[in-house]
Amino acid sequence: MSDNSYDTIVVGGGIAGLTATTYLAREGQNVLLIEKNRELGGLVNSFTRNGFHFDAGVRALEDAGIIFPMLKDLNIELEVVKSPVSLGVENKILNIKNIDSLKDYKQLLKKFYPESEKEIDEVVKTIRKIMKYMDVLYGIENPLFKDLKRDTSFIFKKLLPWMPRFLFTVGKINRMQVPVEDYLNSVVKNPSLRDIIAQHFFKNTPTFFALSYFSLYLDYFYPKGGVGKLADALYGKIIEFGGEIKTATSVTAISPDNKTVVDEKGNTYNYKNLIWAADLKTLYRIAETEKLSEEIKSNFEERKAKILSSKGGESVFTLFLQVDEPLETFGKIANGHFFYTPSRQGLGETHRKELYELLDNFSNVSKQQILDWLNKFITLNTFEISIPGLRDKELAPPGKTGMIISFLADYELFKKINEAGWLEEFNSGIEELVLKVISESVFPMLKDKVIGRFSFSPLSYHNRTASSEGAIVGWEFQKDMPVINKIQIADRSVYTPLPDVYQAGQWAYSPAGVPMSILTGKIAANKILKSKK
């Protein structure tokens, strides 16, 4: 509108912001979505380089009783395929097909750690128990995406019978919030086995969330054309419903007293409601509260101190490869989504204790010491390998393969190396090491068939998404989380201390992911629509 006044302004065009904007626009709200990048989708984004299609963030999607109901509710037809997962250690690779593959996983672990048979049985027993909880948790379509006034059959046949089981299961889940490292330390003596089970999880991931991954492996799907097609579909709906989108625009100030936001060019926009679906630390840094009541200011400052003192979760380093080798060669080895560990030894203290010692004494550490640490870190790590073309052959040129290789990486390390002036050399060294490790183990054809490569570091993710510490799933796990992290009170996760300002996305709920980002976007939209009524 010419006077820049809106019913709702949504800041952040990731999947949460897109969801909130779509639902508000569908209800006839005059809504504006502001996104700092030229592209929408955040970490749900795909791009093309030299005819090769890559996914910038997430490698596949899981429904979790949320995504498919949302698509159905919005009348979005998204062509998808199953995204089967493989797990591999050294030369043993397991293609996960169904729940029975858990037995094969148990046998794989026992081949490498025969002295730990009973401990492996205990861990797998816990995984199986968690899978049953997951069946309940996501056992029905999320009611937020159903028209409950019209669909009384869903209420009486599904929702009401499910509720007691859900509440009982949530109680069980809440007792499994101990960090997965602590759980494994109590069950498994062999540190290498503990690493192989859990070293690709974020530090202090709650046990339930970490060991639920076997369920998620069975739930993964992939949109034809790449994961970015989900963001594209929501963008299309916003336009169809008459919503407004402003990209390549950064919000630099918020004045809740007069309900305005200001962008970096000095343009002012007026809102009745605001949904912040971007980095939460930024909201608390730029909000101007001087003219608000003392009570609101006090609550805001208390929340601000907690938010700003918390850390974002770990980031990742991602290597993108263009390979002059047909897809079939790779498909004979593993599925298009592949978690691979080249060594049964495990990272041990390499990723935590040794890294922290390097960071704490960085000014006294030589470049060679860092490179020696890096060599060990890459050699013993677990990699998430994605080959988009194995799920949609149109995503790579004929006879060629695009490959994405990721692993957890510490933002602070890259920040310090950047300040020391040798980030480009460090990134290049990582690329070489990853190629060496993967080509000397599972994919020997990479030795002389790579025709192009580039990478994203934690700094790249920070710059692209503006996420604090380059985090890709929101907050670092800690005892006192800065946001809601219990599913039964997820509806409270969208509130902020500021009047008529809501939050949504990966920073609003922990642990985060695409389904929870969508859910918080929908919850925030619902709160606004309900308050209007």
MIPAPA-158712 format. One record per residue (C-alpha): x, y, z; residue number from 1. Coordinates in pm, 1 decimal, always signed. Layout:
{{X, Y, Z}, NUM}
...
END
This chain:
{{+0.0, +0.0, +0.0}, 1}
{{+112.6, +350.4, -69.4}, 2}
{{+100.9, +456.5, +297.6}, 3}
{{+303.5, +150.1, +402.4}, 4}
{{+41.0, +43.5, +659.9}, 5}
{{-35.0, -324.9, +710.0}, 6}
{{-249.1, -548.9, +926.9}, 7}
{{+56.6, -768.7, +982.9}, 8}
{{+423.1, -743.7, +891.2}, 9}
{{+625.7, -1065.3, +889.7}, 10}
{{+1004.0, -1028.9, +912.7}, 11}
{{+1201.9, -1326.6, +779.4}, 12}
{{+1119.9, -1520.0, +463.1}, 13}
{{+1228.3, -1862.5, +582.1}, 14}
{{+975.8, -2144.3, +601.7}, 15}
{{+812.3, -2007.3, +921.7}, 16}
{{+767.3, -1658.9, +776.9}, 17}
{{+632.4, -1798.4, +451.1}, 18}
{{+383.5, -2016.3, +640.6}, 19}
{{+258.3, -1731.7, +860.2}, 20}
{{+226.4, -1494.9, +564.5}, 21}
{{+37.0, -1751.5, +355.8}, 22}
{{-223.3, -1814.4, +624.9}, 23}
{{-269.9, -1444.9, +702.9}, 24}
{{-306.8, -1357.5, +334.2}, 25}
{{-557.7, -1641.3, +287.1}, 26}
{{-779.2, -1480.9, +552.8}, 27}
{{-773.5, -1148.9, +368.2}, 28}
{{-519.4, -968.7, +584.7}, 29}
{{-316.3, -691.9, +430.3}, 30}
{{+19.5, -857.6, +501.6}, 31}
{{+378.4, -774.8, +409.0}, 32}
{{+667.4, -1022.3, +424.6}, 33}
{{+1014.3, -864.0, +447.9}, 34}
{{+1322.0, -1078.6, +369.7}, 35}
{{+1684.2, -964.0, +372.1}, 36}
{{+1795.5, -1198.4, +90.0}, 37}
{{+1685.2, -1193.9, -271.5}, 38}
{{+1572.4, -1555.7, -235.2}, 39}
{{+1306.9, -1688.2, +0.6}, 40}
{{+1309.9, -2010.3, +198.9}, 41}
{{+1609.2, -1962.4, +429.7}, 42}
{{+1754.2, -2309.7, +481.3}, 43}
{{+1472.6, -2462.4, +276.0}, 44}
{{+1628.5, -2348.8, -47.4}, 45}
{{+1768.5, -2498.2, -367.9}, 46}
{{+1995.3, -2343.6, -630.8}, 47}
{{+2167.0, -2432.2, -958.5}, 48}
{{+2535.4, -2412.8, -1050.6}, 49}
{{+2655.9, -2516.4, -1401.3}, 50}
{{+2346.4, -2730.2, -1455.1}, 51}
{{+2383.8, -2908.0, -1119.4}, 52}
{{+2100.7, -2858.1, -867.0}, 53}
{{+2193.4, -2836.7, -499.6}, 54}
{{+2005.6, -2786.3, -172.2}, 55}
{{+2147.2, -2501.5, +35.6}, 56}
{{+2022.5, -2616.2, +375.5}, 57}
{{+1814.5, -2919.9, +465.3}, 58}
{{+1875.5, -3227.7, +248.4}, 59}
{{+1529.2, -3383.3, +284.0}, 60}
{{+1202.5, -3313.6, +466.6}, 61}
{{+1007.6, -3510.7, +724.9}, 62}
{{+630.4, -3479.3, +743.5}, 63}
{{+592.2, -3514.8, +1125.3}, 64}
{{+214.4, -3494.3, +1078.3}, 65}
{{+258.0, -3128.1, +977.5}, 66}
{{+388.6, -3073.6, +623.3}, 67}
{{+144.8, -3290.6, +427.0}, 68}
{{-159.8, -3163.1, +625.1}, 69}
{{-44.5, -2805.2, +556.6}, 70}
{{-7.2, -2876.3, +183.2}, 71}
{{-354.2, -3033.5, +175.5}, 72}
{{-506.4, -2743.7, +372.4}, 73}
{{-355.4, -2489.2, +131.4}, 74}
{{-445.6, -2695.2, -175.9}, 75}
{{-79.1, -2719.3, -277.5}, 76}
{{+20.0, -3004.3, -507.2}, 77}
{{+386.1, -3079.7, -444.4}, 78}
{{+531.0, -3376.0, -630.8}, 79}
{{+744.8, -3573.7, -386.1}, 80}
{{+938.4, -3900.0, -371.7}, 81}
{{+1054.5, -4106.5, -75.4}, 82}
{{+1405.7, -4017.7, +35.7}, 83}
{{+1560.1, -4344.0, +159.8}, 84}
{{+1858.4, -4317.2, +395.3}, 85}
{{+2177.6, -4521.9, +413.7}, 86}
{{+2406.1, -4555.7, +716.3}, 87}
{{+2768.6, -4658.0, +671.6}, 88}
{{+3078.5, -4723.3, +879.2}, 89}
{{+3403.9, -4798.4, +694.4}, 90}
{{+3313.7, -5062.4, +430.5}, 91}
{{+2975.7, -5166.9, +576.7}, 92}
{{+2672.2, -4984.7, +437.1}, 93}
{{+2311.5, -5034.6, +546.2}, 94}
{{+2022.0, -4919.4, +329.4}, 95}
{{+1732.6, -4845.5, +564.1}, 96}
{{+1404.9, -4981.1, +427.2}, 97}
{{+1164.7, -5017.0, +721.0}, 98}
{{+1152.9, -5074.4, +1095.9}, 99}
{{+1315.8, -5416.7, +1048.9}, 100}
{{+1630.8, -5233.3, +934.9}, 101}
{{+1685.0, -5154.2, +1303.0}, 102}
{{+1790.1, -5519.3, +1346.8}, 103}
{{+2042.1, -5475.0, +1064.9}, 104}
{{+2171.2, -5158.7, +1232.4}, 105}
{{+2219.2, -5355.3, +1554.2}, 106}
{{+2415.5, -5622.4, +1366.5}, 107}
{{+2627.9, -5357.6, +1192.1}, 108}
{{+2727.4, -5210.7, +1528.1}, 109}
{{+2802.5, -5557.0, +1670.6}, 110}
{{+3037.2, -5635.1, +1380.2}, 111}
{{+3251.8, -5337.4, +1474.6}, 112}
{{+3213.3, -5360.9, +1851.9}, 113}
{{+3158.4, -5731.3, +1936.3}, 114}
{{+3262.4, -5677.0, +2298.5}, 115}
{{+2966.3, -5436.9, +2344.2}, 116}
{{+2681.8, -5667.0, +2237.9}, 117}
{{+2466.8, -5621.8, +2548.7}, 118}
{{+2515.1, -5244.9, +2545.6}, 119}
{{+2415.8, -5228.2, +2178.4}, 120}
{{+2103.1, -5431.9, +2259.3}, 121}
{{+2015.5, -5178.6, +2530.4}, 122}
{{+2062.8, -4877.0, +2301.5}, 123}
{{+1858.4, -5035.7, +2021.6}, 124}
{{+1587.2, -5123.5, +2274.0}, 125}
{{+1570.9, -4751.2, +2366.5}, 126}
{{+1558.4, -4652.5, +1997.2}, 127}
{{+1269.9, -4894.6, +1940.3}, 128}
{{+1084.5, -4750.8, +2242.7}, 129}
{{+1134.1, -4397.6, +2108.6}, 130}
{{+1004.9, -4506.7, +1766.5}, 131}
{{+682.1, -4615.4, +1935.7}, 132}
{{+657.2, -4275.5, +2103.1}, 133}
{{+712.7, -4110.4, +1764.4}, 134}
{{+429.1, -4315.9, +1616.3}, 135}
{{+200.6, -4162.3, +1878.1}, 136}
{{+346.1, -3811.0, +1860.9}, 137}
{{+297.2, -3780.6, +1486.1}, 138}
{{+26.4, -4044.1, +1461.0}, 139}
{{-241.7, -3812.5, +1326.0}, 140}
{{-255.7, -3506.9, +1105.3}, 141}
{{-179.4, -3204.1, +1319.6}, 142}
{{-519.7, -3055.4, +1413.7}, 143}
{{-390.5, -2700.4, +1355.1}, 144}
{{-416.4, -2769.5, +982.5}, 145}
{{-768.0, -2914.1, +995.6}, 146}
{{-1102.0, -2734.1, +973.5}, 147}
{{-1235.7, -2877.6, +1298.7}, 148}
{{-1574.4, -2704.0, +1266.8}, 149}
{{-1648.1, -2892.6, +946.7}, 150}
{{-1447.6, -3208.3, +1002.6}, 151}
{{-1627.1, -3350.9, +1307.1}, 152}
{{-1538.2, -3701.7, +1190.1}, 153}
{{-1168.8, -3621.3, +1246.6}, 154}
{{-1245.0, -3495.8, +1598.7}, 155}
{{-1440.1, -3799.7, +1713.2}, 156}
{{-1265.5, -4076.7, +1521.3}, 157}
{{-904.6, -3957.5, +1544.4}, 158}
{{-835.7, -3657.4, +1767.4}, 159}
{{-1025.8, -3751.0, +2083.4}, 160}
{{-905.8, -4117.0, +2091.4}, 161}
{{-549.4, -3993.3, +2027.9}, 162}
{{-535.1, -3725.8, +2300.5}, 163}
{{-494.2, -3954.9, +2606.9}, 164}
{{-218.3, -4152.8, +2429.6}, 165}
{{-50.7, -3824.5, +2330.7}, 166}
{{-53.0, -3685.8, +2686.5}, 167}
{{+77.2, -4014.8, +2828.4}, 168}
{{+354.2, -4024.9, +2564.3}, 169}
{{+454.9, -3661.2, +2621.5}, 170}
{{+513.9, -3747.1, +2986.6}, 171}
{{+749.7, -4025.2, +2878.4}, 172}
{{+925.1, -3797.1, +2629.1}, 173}
{{+981.4, -3523.4, +2887.8}, 174}
{{+1170.0, -3775.3, +3100.8}, 175}
{{+1411.7, -3829.5, +2811.2}, 176}
{{+1546.6, -3474.9, +2791.9}, 177}
{{+1889.2, -3570.3, +2932.1}, 178}
{{+2168.1, -3497.1, +2677.5}, 179}
{{+2233.5, -3798.6, +2454.3}, 180}
{{+2602.3, -3795.7, +2556.5}, 181}
{{+2499.7, -3846.4, +2921.7}, 182}
{{+2257.4, -4124.2, +2831.5}, 183}
{{+2519.8, -4307.8, +2625.1}, 184}
{{+2784.5, -4261.5, +2896.3}, 185}
{{+2549.9, -4437.9, +3138.3}, 186}
{{+2484.8, -4731.2, +2904.0}, 187}
{{+2789.6, -4773.6, +2678.0}, 188}
{{+3148.6, -4817.8, +2804.5}, 189}
{{+3326.0, -4805.7, +2465.8}, 190}
{{+3384.6, -4437.7, +2370.6}, 191}
{{+3421.4, -4525.5, +2001.3}, 192}
{{+3078.1, -4690.6, +1998.2}, 193}
{{+2928.0, -4387.6, +2170.5}, 194}
{{+3078.5, -4165.9, +1900.6}, 195}
{{+2954.8, -4376.3, +1610.3}, 196}
{{+2600.9, -4361.2, +1748.7}, 197}
{{+2593.4, -3992.2, +1832.2}, 198}
{{+2881.0, -3782.4, +1692.4}, 199}
{{+2669.7, -3640.0, +1409.3}, 200}
{{+2419.0, -3493.4, +1657.9}, 201}
{{+2442.5, -3140.6, +1792.4}, 202}
{{+2611.2, -3102.5, +2130.3}, 203}
{{+2380.3, -3195.5, +2421.4}, 204}
{{+2094.6, -3299.4, +2191.7}, 205}
{{+1816.3, -3437.3, +2415.9}, 206}
{{+1814.0, -3818.2, +2410.6}, 207}
{{+1460.5, -3840.4, +2276.0}, 208}
{{+1534.2, -3605.8, +1986.2}, 209}
{{+1867.8, -3772.0, +1902.8}, 210}
{{+1753.2, -4132.9, +1912.6}, 211}
{{+1429.2, -4056.4, +1727.2}, 212}
{{+1630.2, -4019.6, +1409.3}, 213}
{{+1569.5, -4377.2, +1301.1}, 214}
{{+1199.1, -4287.5, +1282.6}, 215}
{{+1280.7, -3974.5, +1086.2}, 216}
{{+1490.5, -4175.5, +839.5}, 217}
{{+1175.0, -4371.3, +753.2}, 218}
{{+971.0, -4050.0, +722.3}, 219}
{{+1201.4, -3851.3, +492.1}, 220}
{{+1067.9, -3735.5, +156.3}, 221}
{{+1210.9, -3516.6, -117.9}, 222}
{{+1024.0, -3271.7, -344.0}, 223}
{{+1088.6, -3326.5, -715.3}, 224}
{{+1309.7, -3034.5, -816.5}, 225}
{{+1469.9, -2996.2, -472.1}, 226}
{{+1364.5, -2898.3, -120.2}, 227}
{{+1331.3, -2535.6, -231.4}, 228}
{{+1010.7, -2633.2, -413.6}, 229}
{{+831.9, -2623.1, -76.3}, 230}
{{+929.5, -2257.7, -29.1}, 231}
{{+838.8, -2185.1, -393.4}, 232}
{{+491.8, -2335.0, -339.0}, 233}
{{+423.9, -2113.0, -35.7}, 234}
{{+552.7, -1808.2, -224.1}, 235}
{{+303.2, -1886.9, -503.2}, 236}
{{+17.7, -1907.2, -254.0}, 237}
{{+109.3, -1572.9, -92.8}, 238}
{{+92.2, -1406.5, -435.1}, 239}
{{-234.6, -1588.5, -515.3}, 240}
{{-390.2, -1468.2, -187.7}, 241}
{{-279.3, -1107.5, -244.0}, 242}
{{+5.0, -1089.4, +7.2}, 243}
{{+299.2, -856.4, -50.0}, 244}
{{+665.6, -960.9, -42.4}, 245}
{{+968.6, -735.3, -21.9}, 246}
{{+1305.4, -911.4, -68.5}, 247}
{{+1664.3, -778.9, -44.1}, 248}
{{+1543.8, -562.1, +245.5}, 249}
{{+1684.5, -564.2, +599.5}, 250}
{{+1487.5, -442.2, +900.9}, 251}
{{+1709.8, -223.5, +1119.4}, 252}
{{+1470.1, -85.0, +1382.7}, 253}
{{+1138.6, -168.6, +1549.8}, 254}
{{+936.8, +79.2, +1755.1}, 255}
{{+663.4, -115.6, +1937.2}, 256}
{{+523.8, +204.8, +2093.1}, 257}
{{+413.2, +345.2, +1756.1}, 258}
{{+408.8, +5.9, +1579.6}, 259}
{{+662.0, +75.8, +1306.6}, 260}
{{+955.1, -103.4, +1151.0}, 261}
{{+1232.1, +70.0, +958.3}, 262}
{{+1451.2, -82.9, +686.7}, 263}
{{+1814.6, -7.3, +602.7}, 264}
{{+1709.5, +252.7, +345.4}, 265}
{{+1510.3, +446.9, +605.1}, 266}
{{+1168.5, +335.0, +479.1}, 267}
{{+907.2, +311.5, +756.2}, 268}
{{+626.3, +54.0, +766.1}, 269}
{{+329.3, +57.4, +1004.8}, 270}
{{+178.9, -259.6, +1148.4}, 271}
{{-104.6, -368.5, +1374.6}, 272}
{{+70.7, -698.5, +1440.7}, 273}
{{+428.3, -811.6, +1379.9}, 274}
{{+564.5, -1165.3, +1343.7}, 275}
{{+941.1, -1192.4, +1384.9}, 276}
{{+1047.5, -1505.7, +1194.6}, 277}
{{+1417.5, -1416.0, +1173.2}, 278}
{{+1712.9, -1436.6, +1413.8}, 279}
{{+1577.3, -1372.9, +1763.0}, 280}
{{+1889.5, -1200.1, +1895.5}, 281}
{{+1845.9, -936.2, +1625.6}, 282}
{{+1490.4, -861.9, +1741.7}, 283}
{{+1609.1, -799.5, +2096.5}, 284}
{{+1899.4, -584.0, +1978.5}, 285}
{{+1698.7, -351.8, +1753.2}, 286}
{{+1366.7, -314.8, +1938.3}, 287}
{{+1328.1, +36.2, +2086.1}, 288}
{{+1146.0, +15.2, +2419.6}, 289}
{{+1206.2, +354.8, +2584.2}, 290}
{{+844.5, +469.9, +2544.9}, 291}
{{+681.7, +147.0, +2662.5}, 292}
{{+543.2, +94.8, +3013.0}, 293}
{{+784.1, +9.1, +3293.0}, 294}
{{+631.0, -337.5, +3328.9}, 295}
{{+679.4, -420.9, +2958.9}, 296}
{{+1030.2, -276.6, +2962.0}, 297}
{{+1121.7, -483.5, +3265.5}, 298}
{{+987.7, -805.7, +3111.1}, 299}
{{+1160.9, -722.7, +2783.9}, 300}
{{+1499.1, -656.7, +2948.0}, 301}
{{+1475.2, -982.2, +3142.6}, 302}
{{+1403.4, -1178.7, +2824.7}, 303}
{{+1668.4, -984.5, +2633.0}, 304}
{{+1939.0, -1075.7, +2886.8}, 305}
{{+1849.4, -1442.6, +2855.7}, 306}
{{+1831.7, -1439.3, +2475.4}, 307}
{{+2157.1, -1249.2, +2422.4}, 308}
{{+2350.4, -1462.0, +2671.7}, 309}
{{+2241.9, -1785.4, +2500.0}, 310}
{{+2434.1, -1933.0, +2209.9}, 311}
{{+2311.9, -2048.9, +1875.4}, 312}
{{+2355.3, -2420.1, +1808.9}, 313}
{{+2634.7, -2565.4, +1600.3}, 314}
{{+2670.7, -2483.9, +1236.3}, 315}
{{+2794.0, -2696.0, +946.2}, 316}
{{+3059.3, -2693.1, +678.1}, 317}
{{+2922.8, -2801.5, +338.9}, 318}
{{+3118.2, -2906.6, +31.9}, 319}
{{+2938.7, -2903.4, -304.4}, 320}
{{+3085.2, -3124.5, -576.9}, 321}
{{+3024.0, -3149.6, -950.9}, 322}
{{+3135.5, -3495.9, -1057.9}, 323}
{{+3194.5, -3635.9, -1407.8}, 324}
{{+3049.1, -3974.2, -1319.8}, 325}
{{+2694.3, -4106.6, -1376.7}, 326}
{{+2444.3, -4121.7, -1092.4}, 327}
{{+2415.4, -4500.6, -1123.5}, 328}
{{+2774.5, -4546.0, -1004.2}, 329}
{{+2690.1, -4381.7, -672.5}, 330}
{{+2344.5, -4541.6, -651.3}, 331}
{{+2506.6, -4886.7, -645.0}, 332}
{{+2691.1, -4788.4, -325.5}, 333}
{{+2434.0, -4597.8, -118.1}, 334}
{{+2104.4, -4409.2, -125.9}, 335}
{{+2081.5, -4039.3, -209.0}, 336}
{{+2081.1, -3945.5, +161.0}, 337}
{{+2373.2, -4109.4, +336.5}, 338}
{{+2529.0, -4078.1, +683.8}, 339}
{{+2883.1, -4211.0, +656.4}, 340}
{{+3166.6, -4253.9, +906.9}, 341}
{{+3500.5, -4355.6, +745.8}, 342}
{{+3653.7, -4480.6, +1073.2}, 343}
{{+3510.7, -4687.4, +1357.2}, 344}
{{+3746.8, -4505.7, +1597.3}, 345}
{{+3517.2, -4204.4, +1646.5}, 346}
{{+3609.3, -3844.2, +1721.9}, 347}
{{+3672.6, -3892.2, +2093.4}, 348}
{{+3777.1, -3556.5, +2240.3}, 349}
{{+3874.4, -3411.4, +1900.5}, 350}
{{+3547.7, -3227.2, +1842.1}, 351}
{{+3496.8, -3092.6, +2191.5}, 352}
{{+3784.6, -3083.2, +2441.8}, 353}
{{+4070.4, -3043.3, +2191.8}, 354}
{{+3878.9, -2786.2, +1988.7}, 355}
{{+3791.5, -2580.5, +2295.9}, 356}
{{+4155.8, -2583.5, +2405.8}, 357}
{{+4254.5, -2449.2, +2062.6}, 358}
{{+3992.1, -2175.4, +2083.5}, 359}
{{+4078.6, -2077.4, +2441.0}, 360}
{{+4448.8, -2041.2, +2352.7}, 361}
{{+4405.0, -1926.7, +1993.6}, 362}
{{+4659.4, -1643.4, +2007.9}, 363}
{{+4929.8, -1890.9, +2116.2}, 364}
{{+4836.0, -2168.1, +1872.1}, 365}
{{+5029.6, -2209.0, +1547.1}, 366}
{{+4866.8, -2256.5, +1209.2}, 367}
{{+5023.8, -2603.4, +1190.1}, 368}
{{+4865.0, -2706.4, +1520.7}, 369}
{{+4524.2, -2608.2, +1383.9}, 370}
{{+4585.3, -2797.3, +1058.6}, 371}
{{+4699.6, -3105.8, +1252.4}, 372}
{{+4379.5, -3090.9, +1457.3}, 373}
{{+4177.4, -3043.3, +1138.1}, 374}
{{+4330.5, -3350.2, +975.8}, 375}
{{+4226.9, -3564.8, +1272.1}, 376}
{{+3883.1, -3402.9, +1288.9}, 377}
{{+3802.6, -3471.9, +922.7}, 378}
{{+3946.4, -3825.4, +925.3}, 379}
{{+3733.6, -3937.9, +1221.4}, 380}
{{+3414.0, -3744.5, +1152.5}, 381}
{{+3066.7, -3848.2, +1036.3}, 382}
{{+2944.4, -3696.3, +709.5}, 383}
{{+2595.8, -3631.7, +580.3}, 384}
{{+2615.5, -3697.1, +206.4}, 385}
{{+2333.6, -3596.4, -25.2}, 386}
{{+2300.0, -3674.6, -395.3}, 387}
{{+1991.2, -3488.8, -522.9}, 388}
{{+2002.9, -3669.2, -859.7}, 389}
{{+1945.7, -4009.3, -697.9}, 390}
{{+1603.0, -3883.1, -591.3}, 391}
{{+1530.6, -3682.5, -905.3}, 392}
{{+1754.5, -3756.2, -1204.1}, 393}
{{+1665.4, -3418.7, -1361.3}, 394}
{{+1881.1, -3246.7, -1095.6}, 395}
{{+2214.0, -3333.2, -1260.0}, 396}
{{+2335.4, -3307.3, -1621.0}, 397}
{{+2324.0, -3639.2, -1814.2}, 398}
{{+2609.0, -3871.0, -1713.5}, 399}
{{+2711.5, -3647.1, -1422.3}, 400}
{{+2644.1, -3624.9, -1046.4}, 401}
{{+2604.7, -3339.1, -799.0}, 402}
{{+2703.8, -3424.6, -441.4}, 403}
{{+2670.4, -3237.4, -110.9}, 404}
{{+2892.4, -3338.5, +184.2}, 405}
{{+2830.8, -3178.4, +526.2}, 406}
{{+2955.2, -3211.8, +882.5}, 407}
{{+2910.6, -3021.3, +1209.4}, 408}
{{+3144.9, -2723.2, +1241.2}, 409}
{{+3213.5, -2460.4, +1506.5}, 410}
{{+3136.4, -2099.2, +1413.5}, 411}
{{+3392.3, -1956.4, +1660.0}, 412}
{{+3679.4, -2144.6, +1495.2}, 413}
{{+3597.9, -2004.1, +1150.7}, 414}
{{+3544.5, -1657.1, +1295.3}, 415}
{{+3887.2, -1657.8, +1463.9}, 416}
{{+4059.7, -1792.6, +1151.2}, 417}
{{+3887.6, -1526.8, +942.5}, 418}
{{+4013.6, -1258.3, +1183.5}, 419}
{{+4362.5, -1410.3, +1157.1}, 420}
{{+4341.8, -1363.1, +778.7}, 421}
{{+4362.8, -1718.0, +640.0}, 422}
{{+4000.1, -1831.2, +607.8}, 423}
{{+4024.2, -1898.7, +232.7}, 424}
{{+4326.9, -2121.3, +285.9}, 425}
{{+4151.8, -2299.9, +574.8}, 426}
{{+3833.1, -2361.1, +372.8}, 427}
{{+4035.1, -2490.6, +78.2}, 428}
{{+4229.1, -2721.8, +311.4}, 429}
{{+3901.0, -2861.7, +446.1}, 430}
{{+3774.9, -2925.8, +92.8}, 431}
{{+4094.8, -3115.4, +6.6}, 432}
{{+4081.0, -3322.0, +325.7}, 433}
{{+3715.1, -3415.5, +283.0}, 434}
{{+3778.4, -3521.1, -75.5}, 435}
{{+4078.8, -3726.7, +33.6}, 436}
{{+3891.4, -3904.7, +315.3}, 437}
{{+3579.2, -3980.4, +109.7}, 438}
{{+3770.4, -4087.2, -203.8}, 439}
{{+3997.5, -4317.8, -2.4}, 440}
{{+3694.5, -4487.7, +153.9}, 441}
{{+3342.1, -4505.2, +16.8}, 442}
{{+3357.6, -4316.6, -317.0}, 443}
{{+3697.7, -4387.0, -484.1}, 444}
{{+3572.3, -4235.4, -810.6}, 445}
{{+3602.0, -3888.2, -654.9}, 446}
{{+3983.0, -3904.8, -683.3}, 447}
{{+3992.9, -3786.6, -1044.1}, 448}
{{+3632.9, -3716.3, -1149.6}, 449}
{{+3555.0, -3390.5, -963.6}, 450}
{{+3513.7, -3115.9, -1226.7}, 451}
{{+3397.8, -2838.9, -993.4}, 452}
{{+3368.9, -2767.7, -622.6}, 453}
{{+3280.5, -2490.6, -377.3}, 454}
{{+3184.9, -2474.7, -11.1}, 455}
{{+2979.5, -2295.5, +255.2}, 456}
{{+3137.0, -2242.2, +598.0}, 457}
{{+2955.6, -2145.5, +921.2}, 458}
{{+3034.8, -1784.4, +828.5}, 459}
{{+2854.7, -1834.2, +496.4}, 460}
{{+2544.3, -1959.7, +678.5}, 461}
{{+2564.8, -1668.8, +924.1}, 462}
{{+2591.1, -1416.3, +639.6}, 463}
{{+2314.2, -1576.1, +435.9}, 464}
{{+2054.2, -1638.6, +705.2}, 465}
{{+2172.6, -1378.0, +961.2}, 466}
{{+2146.4, -1656.3, +1218.8}, 467}
{{+2347.6, -1602.9, +1537.0}, 468}
{{+2665.6, -1814.4, +1539.4}, 469}
{{+2569.2, -1955.2, +1197.6}, 470}
{{+2331.2, -2193.6, +1374.8}, 471}
{{+2111.1, -2410.3, +1153.8}, 472}
{{+1864.0, -2539.9, +1416.0}, 473}
{{+1829.9, -2245.4, +1651.6}, 474}
{{+1965.5, -2265.0, +2003.8}, 475}
{{+2247.9, -2459.5, +2158.7}, 476}
{{+2102.8, -2721.3, +2392.3}, 477}
{{+2141.3, -2623.0, +2758.4}, 478}
{{+1962.3, -2689.9, +3086.2}, 479}
{{+1773.1, -2362.2, +3083.8}, 480}
{{+1662.1, -2307.5, +2723.3}, 481}
{{+1585.5, -1947.7, +2621.0}, 482}
{{+1270.0, -2062.7, +2439.8}, 483}
{{+987.9, -2317.1, +2485.1}, 484}
{{+1102.5, -2676.9, +2439.2}, 485}
{{+803.1, -2884.4, +2549.7}, 486}
{{+562.4, -2996.2, +2280.3}, 487}
{{+251.0, -2969.8, +2500.8}, 488}
{{+306.8, -2594.1, +2543.9}, 489}
{{+429.7, -2525.1, +2189.9}, 490}
{{+145.9, -2274.1, +2145.2}, 491}
{{+318.1, -2046.2, +2399.1}, 492}
{{+641.6, -2040.6, +2198.0}, 493}
{{+525.4, -1753.6, +1977.3}, 494}
{{+482.1, -1489.5, +2248.4}, 495}
{{+728.5, -1204.6, +2309.3}, 496}
{{+715.6, -937.7, +2585.2}, 497}
{{+641.1, -672.6, +2321.4}, 498}
{{+279.3, -575.3, +2253.0}, 499}
{{+135.7, -737.0, +1936.8}, 500}
{{+477.7, -881.3, +1844.0}, 501}
{{+503.7, -1258.4, +1794.6}, 502}
{{+799.5, -1483.7, +1712.7}, 503}
{{+815.3, -1790.7, +1488.0}, 504}
{{+1068.1, -2023.5, +1327.8}, 505}
{{+1377.9, -2210.7, +1434.7}, 506}
{{+1452.8, -1958.0, +1710.7}, 507}
{{+1104.9, -1979.3, +1863.2}, 508}
{{+1104.2, -2345.4, +1968.9}, 509}
{{+1376.4, -2596.7, +2055.0}, 510}
{{+1466.7, -2844.7, +1913.1}, 511}
{{+1379.6, -2681.8, +1584.5}, 512}
{{+1341.6, -2815.6, +1234.2}, 513}
{{+1125.2, -2756.6, +928.3}, 514}
{{+801.9, -2902.1, +1076.6}, 515}
{{+835.3, -2697.6, +1399.1}, 516}
{{+915.9, -2384.8, +1197.3}, 517}
{{+596.8, -2439.7, +998.1}, 518}
{{+399.7, -2510.2, +1314.9}, 519}
{{+516.4, -2195.0, +1494.5}, 520}
{{+443.6, -1989.6, +1182.4}, 521}
{{+88.9, -2125.6, +1179.2}, 522}
{{+44.5, -2074.4, +1555.4}, 523}
{{+158.1, -1710.1, +1529.2}, 524}
{{-82.4, -1649.3, +1238.6}, 525}
{{-366.4, -1812.2, +1434.5}, 526}
{{-303.0, -1591.8, +1740.5}, 527}
{{-331.7, -1280.3, +1524.9}, 528}
{{-644.0, -1397.3, +1343.6}, 529}
{{-807.7, -1498.0, +1672.1}, 530}
{{-727.8, -1163.5, +1838.2}, 531}
{{-877.6, -982.5, +1538.7}, 532}
{{-1203.3, -1173.7, +1578.0}, 533}
END
